[in-house]
Amino acid sequence: MWQYYILLRQRENLPVIPIALVFYPARDGITREEDRESVFGEIIVTFHYLQISLPRLSAQDYVQLRATSRRCPPSPRCCNSRSTTTP
């Protein structure tokens, strides 16, 4: 994941939030994880990322949240502003 993070960060020149989406039951639904790289027993790099374990999350909680949240304002980037009519 560290390599993907670096490539994306350099290519876009923007901050990146690294997220691992896993389809197996991990410790909790959403956790903060870390990977460490060491040389000769010394830690050189510590990389932090979010891990989302889908089997540990309740779909009903997220469907309910989506149903009760306000729709975003019209924008070409917004999923709610897509036109469903055909010309």
C-alpha positions in Angstrom: 0.0 0.0 0.0 2.9 2.3 0.7 4.0 2.2 -2.9 0.5 3.0 -4.2 0.3 5.9 -1.7 3.7 7.4 -2.9 2.8 7.0 -6.6 -0.6 8.6 -6.2 0.8 11.4 -4.0 3.5 12.2 -6.5 1.3 12.0 -9.6 -1.5 14.2 -8.2 0.5 16.4 -5.9 -2.4 16.4 -3.4 -2.9 14.8 0.0 -4.0 11.2 -0.1 -6.0 9.3 2.5 -4.9 5.6 2.3 -7.8 3.2 2.9 -7.7 -0.6 2.7 -11.1 -2.1 1.9 -11.1 -5.7 3.0 -13.7 -8.4 2.6 -12.8 -10.5 5.5 -13.7 -10.0 9.2 -10.8 -8.0 10.7 -10.6 -6.8 14.3 -13.2 -4.1 14.0 -15.2 -2.5 11.3 -13.0 0.6 10.8 -9.5 0.7 12.3 -6.3 2.6 12.0 -3.5 0.3 11.0 0.2 0.7 10.5 3.0 -1.0 8.6 6.6 -0.6 9.6 9.8 -0.9 7.6 13.0 -1.6 9.5 16.6 -2.0 8.6 19.1 -3.7 11.0 16.4 -3.7 13.7 15.8 0.1 13.4 12.4 1.3 12.3 12.9 3.6 9.3 9.3 4.2 8.1 5.9 3.9 9.8 2.9 4.0 7.4 -0.6 4.6 8.8 -3.8 3.8 6.9 -7.5 3.1 7.5 -8.7 -0.4 7.2 -12.4 -1.0 6.5 -13.7 -4.5 7.1 -17.0 -4.9 5.3 -18.2 -8.0 7.1 -17.8 -6.2 10.5 -20.1 -3.3 9.4 -23.9 -3.2 9.5 -25.3 -2.3 6.1 -28.5 -1.2 7.8 -26.7 1.5 9.8 -25.2 3.0 6.6 -28.5 2.7 4.5 -30.3 4.5 7.3 -27.6 7.2 7.5 -27.8 7.8 3.8 -31.6 7.9 3.9 -31.7 10.6 6.6 -28.8 12.7 5.3 -29.4 15.8 3.2 -28.8 15.6 -0.5 -25.8 17.5 -1.7 -26.2 20.6 -3.9 -26.3 20.2 -7.7 -22.8 19.8 -9.0 -21.2 17.9 -11.9 -19.1 15.9 -9.3 -22.1 14.9 -7.2 -23.7 11.5 -7.6 -27.2 13.0 -6.8 -27.1 15.6 -9.6 -26.9 13.1 -12.5 -29.7 13.5 -14.9 -31.9 10.5 -15.5 -33.8 11.9 -18.5 -32.6 11.3 -22.0 -32.7 14.0 -24.6 
